């Protein structure tokens, strides 16, 4: 049997760890007994020598250890299979009107460093840590046993891997499948683009897209940061007169065209390739008030706390421009997926934008992460998505 290194924590660790948070930073470690290689499984103990849990370690990461379990148990294929089966058992009860959902949401689902999305009969996975990379074979075996998928695509192509000493990787790792994976949601056909963003689509906005239903009928709409047209397809389904999609990616707009056409919306949309900030400024300067609804669904402007100030400026700029081009009583549908920007901070940004444009804003709907992306209160970092439907009003 392989001997596992033993990690002992300092006596003054934060209650965060005791209360269920899986991250242990270098400064919280008192000593390590035994040999280990980065990415190995280690046992973690309180300073009192009481067992805390088992997880993987990486000396190159600011987060030194990520816990996988608080029990003495083998981290083998059955460990991952049982975890995944437990997660899926309750998510299937809550996820409705779709054949696509997030199977594993990293830390929130007890498997830090791993994201798994299911699109119809295919799976797309992302691995962001060295420790989970070393467990990949077991994870894949568990996923195959549970889902018997037609194929599994790995899309581990984000910068966080480089901080873990890993190279980016993208490709089919079990069987094979199409470049565009068809799936269905809320009565609409979509495609997850294996060459696109995230795992190919933004499943976390699935429920929020339904919240726009009462605000888009017969409206001319501007959809900024449209990606492959999730909000556009829903808006047209709910009776929008016309929608203009703006995105910097020609490929994303090509996929959006395919999605909109195959859902029967030909002739009801325009595609604009370009920078969203520039397009909003251009419309603002023209003085046009032809849009009754503006949708803003930008990527995360802040990946870390050091990006926060520039993220504020970005969020304020796009929301301010949107408010300026909307008429009184216009509808602004706006969101933020930056984890480091809280809901309260995002609302302050909206308030500042409204103040500068001399408008009042009324919250008509507020959205959140769907059940398959549900956060844990014990792990604050699992909260990230903010979504508002706002009525933009003039000053009385």
C-alpha positions, 0 to 999 in steps of 0.5 A: 500500500502506498504511504500517504504524506501527513499534513498538520495544520497550525493551531490558529487556522480559520473556522473557514476550514472547520466549517467545510471549505476545501482550500488550505493555504500554505500559511495554514500548514504547520508541518508535513511528515512523509514524502510527496510529489505535487498532485499527490493525495495527502492526509490532513490533520488538525494541530491536535492530530485529529483527522481532518480530511484527504485531498491533493497537494501542489507546492506550486499553487497558492492554494496548497491543498484542496480537500476531496473528502473528510473521511478515511476513504480510498480515492479510487474510481468508486470514490468518484463514481459514488460522488457523481451518482450522488450529485446526479441523483438530486440534480436530475430532480431539479433540472427541467426542460433540457437535456443539458446540465452541469454534472459536476460544479467543482468545489461546490460539488465536492470535486475541486478542479473538475467541471463536467457538463452533459450535452445530450449524449455527450460529456465535456470536461474541464480540469484545472488543477494538477491534483485532479489531472492525476485522477483523470483516468479514474474520473473518466472511468466513473463517467463512462460507467455512469453515463455510457456517453457517445463521447467525452471531450476535454476542454481544459484550455484556460489559464489557471492550468498554467499556474498549476504547472499544466499545459492547456489541452483540448480534444476527444479523450473517449470515443469521438463526436461532432465539433458542434454538439446539439442539445435542447433547452426550454423548447429550443435547439442549441449547439455547444461549440467545442471550439468556443468558450467555457465547455461550449455553451453557458448553461448557467443562464438557462433559467435566467433566459426564461425570466425575460419572457414578459419583457421582450414581446414586440420589442426591437432588441440589442443583444450585446456579448451575444455569443451563440445566441442563448438570450436571442433565441429565447427573446424571439421565441417569446415574441420579440420583433427583431434582435441585433446580436453583437459579438467579437467572435465571427465563429460565435455569430456563425453558430448563432445564425445556425441556431436562430435559423434552425429554430425558425427565426430567419429574417428576425435578426441581424449579426454585428461583428465587433467590439461591444464597447465600441458598438455601444458608444457608436449607438449612444453617439448617434442619439438613436432610441430604436431599442426598447430592450438591451441585453448585456451578458459579458464574460467575467471582467475580473478573474482575480481581486487585482482585476476588480477596479478595471472590472468596475469600470467595464461594467459601469461603461457598458451599463451606462451606455445601455441606459443612455440608448434606452428610452424612458421605460426601456428594459435593461437585462444585465448580468455579471459572472465575475466571482470577485464582484459581489451582488451588492458591488454590482448593484452599486455599479448600476446605481453609479451608472444610473446616477451619471445618466440621471435615470432611475432603475427599478428591479423587475426580476432578479436571477441566480445560478440554476440548481445544477450550478448551485453554490455552497454557503460554506464556500463563498467562492462558488457564488458568481452569477448576478442577473437583473431585469431593470426598468430604466426610468426618467427622474420625476 
